[in-house]
Amino acid sequence: MSKKVRLALWIAAIVALLFVPVSAWAQEGDLVMEGVEEEASGGGMGLWAIIAGSGWLGIVLWSALILDSMAAAYLIIDFFITVSPKRIIPDALVNDVREAMEQGDVMKAMQRCEQEPGSLSNILLAGFRNVKEGFDVIEEQVGAAADLESEKLMQRVSYLNMCGSIAPMLGLLGTVQGMIAAFANLATSQAGAAQQSMLALNIAQALWTTAGGLVVAIPAVSFYTYFKNRLSRIILSMEGLTLDLIKALRNVEVVEE
């Protein structure tokens, strides 16, 4: 099974898990509102009926929530694969660079880093390319490269936080839309069972969009915090390892081929 197929299956599984509580709440809502449904002419108070009856703006909001949840699911799966010590700090690269530094062969270490691009390779190359400038310059360049690579890694994780921040705002917009429709119907329709049913439907639309936004936002923000802390630990380990590797540059000489 290819990597893309496995990734698609994981996304489908997470999206399904995200909407399991929504479907369960919808079924419960159907039971609670059964009396109102009997009075309404063909009115269904289930989740999908509410989405279909929420108008074009409601459909757009729910579509945006679904897309947001899919993006969050994709990022979560991607970070589980990529935000790991073995991917960011490859053992083979570390061993090869350490061996080259013990031999005093900076060119060999540079070639090994160029063969395996990545955050650690970029930081080490910043030091190796300034080996003739002295150890103070090497430390300065390595520190600047480490800050740059750390910022790049953190920026990728921040997209998950963006998904978690957008979801409740979409839910809030749907809530405002539902409440506006509820009061508009209350003002323009005659009192009776039909008015009560329509009012209940509009309020349900408002609350469902809020619930949908929270269902997406809570796991997204939780995983963002987890991956951010995990990445911080990896970055600290990478910086400590880099300082340990460049110590050998104090007395090393460049071996030209």
HELIX and SHEET records of a PDB file:
HELIX    1   1 LYS A    3  VAL A   32  1                                  30    
HELIX    2   2 GLU A   34  GLU A   39  1                                   6    
HELIX    3   3 LEU A   47  ALA A   52  1                                   6    
HELIX    4   4 GLY A   55  THR A   82  1                                  28    
HELIX    5   5 PRO A   85  ILE A   88  1                                   4    
HELIX    6   6 ASP A   91  GLU A  102  1                                  12    
HELIX    7   7 VAL A  106  GLN A  115  1                                  10    
HELIX    8   8 SER A  119  PHE A  128  1                                  10    
HELIX    9   9 VAL A  131  GLU A  133  5                                   3    
HELIX   10  10 PHE A  135  THR A  188  1                                  54    
HELIX   11  11 ALA A  193  ILE A  246  1                                  54    
HELIX   12  12 LYS A  247  ARG A  250  5                                   4    
END                                                                             
